[in-house]
Amino acid sequence: MSKVSITTDYAARDASIAINSYTTVLRRPRVPHEAFATYWRDVHGPLCSRIPGLAWYVQNHFDREQDAHLWPEIDGIAPFADYELDGGVEIGFASADDQGVFNDASSILFADEQNMFAATIAYALPDGSRTLVDRFPDPVPNGDDGADRIHVHFGAAGDDAQAFGAFMTGFAETLAAQPEVLKLRLHLPEAYDNAEPAPPAPNVDHQVPPERSLLAVIELAFETPMTRRAFFDSAAFRATVDGQKAHIAYASAFAVSGVYTYVRDKTLTVAGLRGSRAAQLIERLGANNQVKSDVTELIHRGTLG
């Protein structure tokens, strides 16, 4: 597993992402998964990374084959019906002006979605997301680090967004305070409106059923699946069950097979510049010449000097 710090919490480094979005993605049914994942990582990813204004771009790839015990079954809380996903994406900005620059240039990106996505839903987070704890020193992960990572999507029991958000915030704070939780990131987006489909990608579905309009997402990381399962049996987690029943109507969890970072703090990562797999090869072979300024300038700008 990737190195984990028991003394340092790196959560504060995400605070620069003032505005964020969390997009759920579903691949086209006739596109083989390997082709989909490769295209998303190495074709679509570098294209998105170069759109001006972007400060933060992370792909979370989901594994449909992982065990069914990702999240506890709780009486009164049902899984979302017909809800399969292949990933969750964060696209973030340092300011509203930067977001405007990105939006003005983004048609070239969204025109590419139809090549591998059947459905994408972009949930807006105008006040950003919140990382409550992060024990992983690496700020730009590019792959599977061996940690047990899940994203849990929650649907509100009712339409009171303020009450739902308040509960989810307290719930996330309770979970993040437990030592077994190595990372927790909370997304509390605005309610999604089918009348204003997002992102504006042609030939891609952007509609959600009512139970998925008011959504919250918690990203969790544990050392192992055994650690996760033991945590769900802990007194700290069991103490949250009544509150969950009162505020949550739906919950579905997705296993993360890899986390790929293309832009952080307005700066292209090697994955953003070269593609995820190329970046992995560069790191594996220790090809430090490939990350020097003359090479990166040549690749990015097409010129030397």
Protein Blocks (a to p, Z undefined) as FASTA:
>chain_A
ZZddfkbccklmmmmmmbccdddddddfklcfklmmmmmmmmmmmmmmmpghiabdcddd
ddfkbcfklbccdehiacdehiacfbdcddddfbfklmmmmmmmmmmmmmmmmmmpmbdc
ddddfkopadfbdcbfblbbcbjehiacdddddddedjbfklmmmmmmmmmmmmmmpmkl
mbdcddddddddfklgcdddehiafbdcfklmpccddddddfblklmmmmmmpmklmmmm
mmmmmmpcbdcddddfbdcdfbgghiacfklmnojklmmmmmmnopaklmgmklmmmmmn
opgZZ
